[in-house]
Amino acid sequence: MSDGPHYGFDTLQIHAGARPDPATGARQTPIYQSTAYVFRDTDHAAALFNLQEVGFIYSRLTNPTVAVLQERIATLEGGAGAVCCSSGHAAQIMALFPLMSPGKNIIASTRLYGGTVTQFSQTIKRFGWSAKFVDFDDEAAVKAAIDDDTRAVFCEAIANPGGYITDLDAISKISDAAGVPLIVDNTSATPYLCRPIEHGATLVVHSTTKYLTGNGTVTGGCVVDSGKFDWSASDKFPSLSAPEPAYHGLTFHQTFGELAFTFHGIAVGLRDLGMTMNPQAAHYTLMGIETLSLRMQRHVENAQLVSAWLEKHEAVERVTYAGLPSSPYYERSKKICPNGAGGLFTVALKGGYRACVKFVESLEIFSHVANLGDTRSLVIHSASTTHRQLDAEQQRAAGASPEVVRISIGIEDADDIIADLNQALNKAAAVKG
């Protein structure tokens, strides 16, 4: 079927990229568990390796099952193309790799997943890159942080752990004025709740491990290219605008146009970094995406009910859910995430750290895991786990201070979720500091 814009989201999440298998007629996308693909002849092989023809060579680069997933995610995000890889962290490196070089920097929001903060503040230093962390609610500070060596601006649409909503329209105007791409992590929102490209994002990254798969079975990542950035407008991005020696002087932007970043991600990124998604992971994620809108509707519905109940509980100091009228991001959420503020937020307990520990250990329906976006309700104490490597100031800035627990609301019966939270909160309230 055609993946034209006249199809609705619910249709595209099932059909985009997928066609009956031409060899067998199989309706579901097969798992192409193969490392390599036979060439028609030597000319065909040469054309593939020269990027003169699109096809399959070796599964580190391209795989038919993964290709369907790439097309589906790109379609749902409104992008020109996409590259899937082994994890969300891999997707972030894949997104930065064509843009960066030693001495260059990115501007990153202070409200990011703890692992991302560590990756940007520590790990990328080994490549000679650096990051400046800024409160993205302070637009003047974001503008001031950008300098001649800045090559990207990075944020999350719905920030992990607190559910903070970034004003993508405002931030994209700043990045556009500076002539640098805006990279948006859309993991917590998914394209059902937010389409960052419509708000000016250049690239969108996902940990497909989370809501896109939705069942906690496989890891994966994806980089979606909007196809709208002019990589040749300056000399800042030579990987895309200058001749590539490895391909006999081919210039990616000149040759591939709006698909320049996507082709570079495969032909250079996956070729040399090797962060490949395996076909079975792609299959599981394709299955998950078929019910994405249904799950996200239930996540949002439950999160609204549960967060409103939590806000009134005597053991709770505050709830950060942007879908609550009391949230400072309530109005922004309606603009950026018109289908709801997601299923992720934090709860601060009056009893502090010790109460949080008791609360987490007393829950029965909730699973205590380092994941989010599952059909199951999940809980974790971020300060001692996902954000443990950060100092106290960084934890506070990220919304992961010691008195806070992160909750990922599942699709169970809301009354059962509330009953479980209530019994655990009552036990936590009895803990003496």
Secondary structure, 3 states (H helix, E strand, C coil): CCCCCCCCHHHHHHHCCCCCCCCCCCCCCCCCCCCECCCCCHHHHHHHHCCCCCCCCECCCCCHHHHHHHHHHHHHHCCCEEEEECCHHHHHHHHHCCCCCCCCEEEEECCCCHHHHHHHHCHHHHHCCEEEEECCCCHHHHHHHCCCCEEEEEEECECCCCCCECCHHHHHHHHHHHCCCEEEECCCCHHHHCCHHHHCCCEEEEECCCCCCCCCCCCCEEEEECCCCCCCCCCCCHHHHCCEHHHCCECHHHHHHHHHHHHHHHHHHHHHHCCCCCHHHHHHHHHHHCCHHHHHHHHHHHHHHHHHHHHCCCCEEEECCCCCCCCCCHHHHHHHCCCCCCCEEEEEECCHHHHHHHHHHHCCCCEECCCCCCCCCEEECHHHCCCCCCCHHHHHHHCCCCCEEEEECCCCCHHHHHHHHHHHHHHHHCCCC
